[in-house]
Amino acid sequence: MQADRFATATDGARIRYRVAGAGPVVVLTHGLGGHLDSWGPTVETFQDRCTVLTWDVRGFGGSDRRPDTMAPGTWASDLASVLDEVGAPDAVIGGISMGGVVSQRFALDFPERTQALILISTSSELNERAEAGWNARADLIERDGLAKALAPTGPALSYGKEYRERHAEDIAEAARLAIERNDEACYAAACRAVSNIDYTADLAAISCPTLILQGLEDALTPPGGSVIMSRRIPGARLVMLEHCGHGIPTEGPEEFHTEVGAFLAEVS
């Protein structure tokens, strides 16, 4: 296992990260409630051909927990500080779900540092219903705690039908660990931070190669959001994965690694 390292953000927050391998830097950013360890199989797959950088978004994992500072722009700035720490002028920037929001924000705020972009199970905007849903979840967490908000039926929505049927115990264990490992205030603040994003009009400014991966059974970020991003980002490649929900790297690791590997070969 690679050793934990820490970068210092512009406001002094400590951001945990790890690097594995050598060569061009590929950043992987986890989703809401996640942490850098969730990328283990992907790190093992690609560390022989590039430097894989995983990190904990502030508020999660081993990074500082400052709920009053949770915002996509702050997270993107934190990533820039991590890249400064490792001496990387630019990188392939990838992320899933909330991590995809961070990745979009980074590409918009730091275009000169974004060599290419990988967006997984994410979107560039939320409609009023989705915004209300995220804020309602934050309210529930603040009132009743994570255990109530992450009831067994909630995490199941993150996966496609086939995976849910075969891995019910794994899903339940993941929910238990999410409750155990996360800070309620930070989790709620993150829900609010992603509830009102609207980057769609700005995406035309992204000029780097972009891969968009979307599960056709994704109930959390339905395919329409990926279609919108693919039409707004010039030259973006959209790949729709059958039988996958929101957790593409977990549900379809072989297909996920094949698509990402081919993309990295093209942009390296």
Secondary structure, 3 states (H helix, E strand, C coil): CCCCEEEECCCCCEEEEEEECCCCEEEEECCCCCCHHHHHHHHHHHCCCCEEEEECCCCCCCCCCCHHHCCHHHHHHHHHHHHHHHCCCCEEEEEECHHHHHHHHHHHHCHHHEEEEEEECCCCECCHHHHHHHHHHHHHHHHHCHHHHCCCHHHHCCCCHHHHHHCHHHHHHHHHHHHHHCCHHHHHHHHHHHCCCECHHHHHHCCCCEEEEEECCCCCCCHHHHHHHHHHCCCCEEEEECCCCCCHHHHCHHHHHHHHHHHHHHHC
